[in-house]
Amino acid sequence: MEENRLTEKQYWDERWDRIRLPEIVEPTTKHPIAREIIRVFDTHLPKENLSVVEIGGAPGQFAAYLSRYHHYEASIIEYSETGCRKTEENFDLLGLDVEVYLQDFFGDLSALPRFDVVLSMGFIEHFEDIEEVLQRHVALVRKGGILILGVPNLRGIGRRVLARTAPEMLSRHNLAAMDLENWRILEEKYGMTPLFKGYIGGFQPKNLKRCERRTPVNLCLRYSFKALQGLMAPFPFLSKYNSAFWSAYLLGIYRAP
């Protein structure tokens, strides 16, 4: 399945090796996207003794949130050895329990248990074949369980800007995974019921300030978006206005039959 991946294992090893711990999403977070994600979680997810697995989830900040605040039994599936080690360190620092599976998600998953909640945040967009990635998520959901998918939205204005300023970063993402229409397979093929699906987080200019090609025009764009983020900061209510063209994130929660 190497041809299906838009990123290499070395990329993730290096990324997880640099991450600072502990890492958890807290209810008091001021991060506008994380704040909206946990608002949706708290609205649609039960708070009881359920099992959750975060796929490609190192260091497990969302699984950690569900463990601490929803009392879920947390697991992680991660194919990066560094990511697995960092996840274990993270949960140790947080005083939480976690089961870590060093596992290629495109390998044989038959030995893994099925989970009440299957979660991936920023995972499916790193693969070419969206249908297969979704099918493998569904296969891990227990009957009547819940599937949660989240991806950054780099379509719309994001694609237009980043294709110029950060083409390498953009190339590691399958933009088709950020089109809500392509998630309809979950309902039409697998009979899942959407509890929530939509674009969230509003417009976040800071997501567009990445600059790989430091031309004068690109640097002007970078500092313009940085300044715009500062101007918007006193008005957090703006994050409630959402569109496929400008919103920062796409989130879906589905109930399995």
N, C-alpha and C positions, 0 to 999 in steps of 0.2 A: 504493500500500500504506500510505498515511499512516493510514488508518482502522484498520489492524492494530496500530499502535504504541501503547504505553502511555506512552512518553516522547518528548520532542521533541529535535531535534538541539541546540537551544540548551542544554538541560539537560546534555548530555554535553560540549559545548564548555566550559561553565563548570566542570564537574567536572574535566575533564582539565587545564584551565588552572591549577587550584589544586593539582594533585598534586605531591608532592615526589619528586625523583629523586636517585639511581637507585632503581629498584624491581625486586626479584627475590625469589622465594621461595627461601630458603636451607635446606639440610638441618638447620642448627642452630636453625631458627626455634622460638620458644616459643609461637607462635600455635597454639592447639589444632586449629583447622580446617585451616589450611595444613599442619600437621604430619601430620595424617591423610591429606590429599590426596596429599602426596608419598610417604607410605608406600605408598599404593595404587598410585601411579605406578611406584614402584621395584619393586613386586611383580609387576606385570602388563605393563609396557612394556619392550621390548628396549632395550639400550644399543648402538646401532649407527648407521650413517649413514643416517638416515631424514629425510624432509621432514615438517615440522609446520606447520600454519597455525592461528593462534588467531583466532577470529571475534569481532569486536567487542571486540578484546583489548587496546586501549590501557591502559597502556603496555607490555603484553606480559610481565608478571612470570612467568606460567607457561610461556610459550614460551621465555623467557630461561632458566628453570630447565632445561627440556628441552634447550636449546642447550648450556648449560654442563656439565650433569651427565649427559646422555644422548647428547650429540654430534649433536643433530638440526640440520638446516638450517631455520632459523626464518623464517616469514612471518606477516604480520598483515593481516587484512581489517578496515578501519575506515572509517566514512563521515563521521566528524568530522575536519575538517582539523586542528583543534587536537590531537585524539587521535593523528593520524598524525605530526605534528611532535613530540609528546612521546614517542612510541614511538621515533622515530629518535634523539632526544636520549638516551633511556634506554639503548638498546643501544650508542650511542657511549660513554657513561659506563662501561658494563659491559665494554667491549672485545669486544663480540659483533657478529656480522653479522646483518642482518635485511632481508627484502624487505617493503616496506610497500605495500599496495594500497589507494588511496583509492577505495573502492567501496561502493555501497549494496548490502547483502546481498540485497535484494529486487529488484535490477536484473538485467541480463543478466550471468550468470556464465560464459558459454560461452568467453570468452577466457582465463579463469583456468586454470592447470594443475590436475591432480588430485594429491592429497597422500597420503602414507603414513599420516599422522595428522592428523585434523581435530579441533580442540579448541575448546570454548566453555565459559567459566566465568562464570556469572551473566549469561547473554544471552537464552536462550529464554523466560525468564519475563517479559520485557518486551513480549511480543506476544500478541495475542488468539488467533490461529490457530496452535495448537501443531503441527498436522499439517503445515502448509506449512513452518514453520520447520525441522522435523525432516527433511522431504523435501529441503530445500535443503542441509542439512548432509550428508546421505547422498550427494547428487549430487557432492560434492567429494571423496569418499573413493575412493582408488584401489582396484582389485580386490584383495581380500585385506587391505586396510588397516584402520585402527583409527579408531573414532569415540569421543570422550570428551565427555561432557556433565556439567556441574556446575551446581547452582542452590542458593541459600539455601533453607532450609525455613521458610516463614512460616505453614505450616498448623498445626493443632493448637493448642497453647498460644500460639504466636506470633500467630495470627490473633485469638484472643480478647483478647489484651492490646493489640496494636497497632491494632486497630479502634477502640479507645478513645483510646489515647495518641498514635498517629501515623497517622491515617487517610489523609493525603495521600501519605505514603511507601508505605503499603500499596496504595493505588490504582494505583501504577506497576508493580505485579506481578500477573501472572496466576497465581493459586494452583493452577490446574489443572496447570500445568507442574511443580508440586512433588509431584504424586501419581504414584508409581512405576507405577501401573497404566496411566497414560496414555502411558508409554514403551513399552508392549508392542507398539505399531505397528512399532517397529524390528525386532522379532523376527518378528511375524506377517506384515507386508507386505513388508519388505525382506530378510528372511532373515538378519538379523544374529545373531551368537552372543554372548551376554553373557559377558565375562570377569570382570566384577565389576559389581554393582549393589546399592546399598543406602544407608541413612542413616548418616552418619558425624558425628564431632565431639562427640557427646553433647550434653547440655544446657548452653547458654552463656547465662547470665542477662544478660550485657552486651548481647546482641543485642536485648533487650527494654526497654532503658532509654531509648530515644529518646522524646522528649516534645515534641510539637508544640502540644498544648493543655495549658497549665500551670495546670490546676485543682489544688486541694489533694489530691484523690484521685490524680490522675495523677502529681503530684510525689512523693507517698508511694510509688507503684508504682516510679517511676524510682529513687529512692534505696534502695528495698528490693532491687531487682534488682542495683544496683551493689554493695550490701553483700553480697549472696549470692555474687556473683562473687568477691569478696575472700575469703569464707569457704571457697569451693571451690578456690581457687588452690593450696593446699598438697597437693591430692589429684588430680593430673593423670590418674590411672587412671580417674576417673569418666567421662572422655570416651569410654571404650570401651563404655559402656552406651548403647545406641541404640534409638530408637523413632521411628515416623512422627509421634508426638504431640509429642515434645520435642527431637529431635535437630536440630542446627544446619544440616546440609547434606545434600544428596542428590547422589550421584555414580554415574555409569555409564560402563563401558568396554565397547565392542562391537567384535567382529571382523566385517568385511564378507565376504560370500561371494566 
